[in-house]
Amino acid sequence: MDSKVFSKSKVNDASLAHLKSISCTRKWQVLADFCSYEQKLTVPALKVLVSMYKRMKKQHPAPAAAACVENLIFQHNAIPQQLVSANDVREWNQLLRWFMQLSGKTEADTDDGANKLLYDWWRCFAAQHPDKLNAFDIARRSTVLTADEWKGLFPIQQLRRDASDETLLHCGEIETLVDEGKSDYVIDFLNKFDMSTAAPEVKNVICRWAALIPAKDMLEYLNSTAESPDDTANFRIFAIHPLGLDFLMQTDCFGAIALMENQFKAVVNDYPHEFERFAERSRYAACLGNALDVAI
């Protein structure tokens, strides 16, 4: 299909301006022509389009134009623009849900039904336009500070079925990954962060995510790294995991941690130096032995 692209500067949203001009004069044929081509729409432009569609549904001369709007959206020729965050996608989805309700899709009346419809819309969009940015691409660009904003935006059952481990992690679905036996994937990801230099807000999220990993999974991960006990990166999450904190607080060098208000901070600042003492295999074995006692 040929694409009719409206040029857009940083200041002016051409599609939005065009739609507003049509709205003022109610030239439905002009709108029908507009919707006959693939269009790039921002959230404000989609809002105007859905508002016009609502009016058209009530007017006798407008059915043909209304059908063109439906084709534009349901055939995935409305290309989302300027979506960079979970909140942007959420705003787009709210308008899309409103449109679906106006078009007669009763499933969109409930949150669960709407979420499934919206998820399917994005899945079809991604398949039809692999070269265009979609909601899942945007989600995978999230950081540990923004991943939680994506939680609940997609239906979890569909994510479990379709999404990669990477997508689940970047959508903040840590518990889902753990439930599916993917704790090692989460630990590997979190171990990439050098907590001694991480920003406080990053540390807070990583500590919270680490606490979701079961003690058994943590120990199995440590056991799998036995060939390189002197690699402190393997211990990064163990050091801030509740299991690791319990162990460290039983050793002489960390005996005072139990009396401190912020236990995480002390461990995060000191563990790289202290864990160098565990480089010998015997020290590593003792570390695991004590950790097992705590877990059991």
Number of C-alpha atoms within 10 A of each C-alpha: 7 7 11 13 12 12 10 12 7 5 6 10 17 18 23 21 13 15 19 16 13 18 17 9 9 16 13 19 15 15 21 18 12 20 23 19 17 19 21 23 21 20 21 14 21 23 20 18 23 19 16 21 22 16 13 19 16 10 10 8 12 18 15 14 23 23 16 20 25 18 15 20 20 15 14 19 22 20 18 21 17 12 18 16 17 21 13 16 21 17 15 21 21 16 19 23 22 18 23 22 15 16 16 10 15 12 16 22 14 9 12 13 16 23 22 18 20 22 20 14 18 17 16 15 23 18 12 13 14 10 8 13 17 21 22 19 13 17 24 15 14 21 14 19 15 17 23 18 18 20 17 12 16 19 18 17 10 13 17 15 8 12 14 10 19 15 20 24 24 24 27 23 22 24 17 17 20 17 11 11 11 16 23 18 16 21 21 15 13 20 19 12 16 16 26 16 11 13 10 12 10 16 22 16 16 21 19 13 20 23 16 15 25 16 20 13 16 21 18 13 18 20 14 11 13 15 10 14 22 18 16 19 18 21 21 25 28 24 25 26 24 19 22 23 19 19 22 24 17 14 13 8 11 19 11 13 20 14 9 10 9 10 16 18 17 15 22 20 13 15 19 19 10 15 19 13 11 18 15 12 14 11 14 19 15 12 17 19 14 17 20 15 9 13 15 7
